[in-house]
Amino acid sequence: MEELHKPVLLSEVLAALQPKPGESYLDLTAGYAGHASEILDVTQNYKASVLVDRDKNAIEVLEEKFKNKPIRIVNADFYSAVRQEIECGNAFDMILMDFGVSSPQLDKAERGFSFAKDGPLDMRMDQTQDLSADTIVNKWSEKRLVEIFEKYGEEKLSFARLMAKTVVHGRPWQSTKQLGDTLANYGRGGKIHPATRTFQAIRIAVNDELGEIEQTLPLLTKVLKPGGRLAMITFHSLEDRIVKNWLRETASYGEESEIEILNKRPITAGEEELVINPRARSAKLRTAIKL
């Protein structure tokens, strides 16, 4: 099968999770199985492993890729999936969460994730949900837009206000490129496109990305076996801050701590990987083991 998505930090994830034959694996953001394929090749324990993704397109690829394997594939957000595994009393030797947007989501114009491609204002990871980017940019109040641009886009308040005013006064918006090109008029210099953080904020709001992470992290120790390894990949400071703080807090109770942090500093991509996969530049890997 053609490789749809280059998994970031693959060798680093394998080194952290240390998969062994017979071990069970829970991938809560399986995507196109970049990490999962390598891990399952080692464990060969398909029956006790679970692949989760909220994107139906990814689920279809996973079902085709593993059609001859007795593996469970779940179309759900990772919070719902973890709750389901807890209710079933399941626990795993390894858990991986890769919070990044996949290459196919970014590269397919019809998904509406990128201002570099002319597509509908969508950005939904779960295409069955009602809320889309179109609703946010065409219907949300200017005040609410300022809030998400400042919080999720990490923009200065003055610039968040400018972006929000531009969005409201330019309605109705029809496409990602139309919106991106308009926001580009407010460039501030530097390498980052003026629309980058605004689009990030809209995407996070559409998919409630931070809320889902915050809800899920406290549940992870319930689905991890003693000695089980946990790996989490983040792609921007908002995600990484939530993960870092949760790890530190959960590991801070001395003998009563549920986990031990394996790497005090986040692991990042090396120059060799960055040459072949530039999207790995912002990736940070944090790992832990359950005590």
Residue, then its C-alpha position, 0 to 999 in steps of 0.5 A: m500500500e502506498e505510504l500516505h503519512k510519514p510517522v514522526l519520531l518513529s525510531e524514537v517511539l520504538a525505543a521508548l515503547q520497546p515492543k516485545p513479542g506477545e505484548s498488547y498495544l493501544d494506539l489512540t490516534a492510529g491514523y494510517a498505521g505508520h507507528a502501529s505497523e512497526i510495533l505490531d510487526v514486533t509484537q504479532n499480538y493483533k488479537a489483544s491490540v486496538l487501533v483508534d481514530r476519529d477520522k473515517n478515512a483513516i479507519e477505511v485505510l486501517e481496515e484494508k491494511f489489517k483485513n486479514k488480522p484479528i485486530r480491533i479497529v475503533n472509529a471514535d475520539f480517543y476519550s470515548a475509546v479510553r472510556q470504552e476500554i475501561e468499561c471492558g476492563n482492558a489494559f495494555d502493555m503500550i499506549l501511543m497518542d500522536f496528536g498531530v494532524s495527518s498529512p492526508q488531512l492537510d494535503k487533501a483540499e476537500r478536508g479544508f485544513s490548509f490555507a495553501k489549498d483551495g477547499p471548503l471551510d471544514m477542518r473536522m477530524d470527525q466528519t459526522q459532527d455538526l461543527s465545522a470551520d464554516t460555522i466558526v468563521n461565518k457565524w461566531s461573534e467577534k468576541r468569541l473569535v478574539e478569544i480562540f485566536e488569543k487562546y488557541g492561536e497564541e496570538k497577542l490580544s491586539f493581533a487577535r482582535l485584528m484577525a477577528k475583525t477581519v473575519v467578521h467584516g469579510r463574511p461570508w467566507q467560501s473557502t480556505k484559500q479565500l480566507g488565508d489570502t485575505l489574512a495574508n494581507y496582515g503579515r508581520g514579517g518572519k517565516i510564519h504565514p499570518a494565517t497559520r495561527t488563526f487556522q490552528a485556532i479554528r481547527i482546535a476549536v472545531n475538534d475540541e482538541l485540547g479539551e479532549i486531551e485534558q479529559t483523556l490523560p487522567l484515564l490513561t493509567k487505568v488502561l495501562k498495565p503495571g510496567g506498561r509504557l506510554a508515549m505521547i507526541t505533541f505538535h505545539s506548545l498548547e498540547d505539550r504544556i498539558v501533557k508535560n504538566w499532567l506527567r509531572e503531577t502524576a509522577s510527583y506523589g513519591e511512592e504513591s505515584e502511578i507513573e515514572i517519567l522516562n525522559k525529563r526533556p522532550i525528544t525531538a526529531g534529528e536532522e536526518e528525519l527533518v530532511i525527509n519529513p519537515r513536518a516533524r520539526s515541531a514534534k515533541l515526544r514525552t514518555a512514561i512507564k506505569l509503576 
